[in-house]
């Protein structure tokens, strides 16, 4: 199993390097446009949106924690955890795809319902992922970690680098982090998914766009979560002997 752990350690290091690379020109232009739009939104509206997202996420966290099995069988290898994680991700990708197709096909009204439904699916997946890798989500610090994993998956270049540093040094950072920056959390997430989710509201293409978009968003979250938990388990290169 040491060979597998060495392979995964290298994969995680490559993943970290990929995250610190500059985004494509299209993504940077999109981010600049969204930043300008956010500047036009009144501060009162920003505060309302932030509180709404904060309350929605916290309610989702409580529900996900309640429905996630606690405790893991001791002695699972990293390879066994990764295999279970991939199987779990495939199940959630299909769930998100079905949900996206259903709300996308329903036009604007159902398309608007997609946001809280998809958020709930993503949070539930993160709780299941934490359980697979042996982390206890009944602890506040572990629920905070999940929120930073979420933020890492759906953020711009600058925020992504800051969040990766927090995750990479979690044992140190968790002592100083008592609360998430909810304004940053909701704005980064909305900016990341706004364009594709707006296409989901267009009659005629909403079904296909919703299914594909949700599948890819879960895929993005799955890769991020898997490597974030691997990073915590493999802080140092495994010994070769």
C-alpha positions, 0 to 999 in steps of 0.5 A: 500500500506504500506504493499507492500512498506515494502515488497519491501524495504526488497526485495531491502535490500536482493538484495543489500546483494546478490550483495555484495556476492562473485561470483562463482569460475567459474566466478572468474576464467573467470574474471582472464582469461579475465584480463590476455587477456586484459593485452596482448592487446596493449594500443592503441587498448584499447583506440580505443575500449574505444572510439568506445564504448563511441561513440556508447553508447552516440549515443544510449543515444541520440536516446533513449532519443529522442524516450522515452515519457516524463512526468508521470501521478502523483499519481502512487503507487510503486505497479503500477510502478512495474507492468508496469515495469514488463510488459515493461521488458517482451516486451524488453526480447522478443525483445532481444531474437528475435534479438539474435536468428536472429543474432545468426543464421546468423553466424559470420557476423551477430553475430558481429552485435549483439553487437550494436543492443543489446546495443541499446535495453538495453539502450532503456529499461533503458530510459523506466524504468526511465520514469516508475519510474518518473525520467526525463532523459532529465537531465544529472545526470539521464542519468549518473545514467542509465549508472551506473545501466548498469555497476552494472548489468554487472561487476565483484565483485570489480566494482559491489560493488563500483557501488552499493555504488554510486547508493545507495548514488546517491544524494551525488555521483552525485555532484562529478561525471561529467564523467564516467570511459569509459575504466572501463565501456567497459572492464567490459561489454565486460568481462561479456558477452564475453564468451557467445557471442562468443558461439553465433558465432558458426554455428549450435548453434548460434540461440539458444545461441543468443536467450537464452543469450539475454533473460537472459542479459535483465533479469539481467538488468531488475532486476538491474534497477527495484531495483536501482529505488526502492532504490531511492524511498525507502531510508528509511523503510516505516512507519508501522503505 
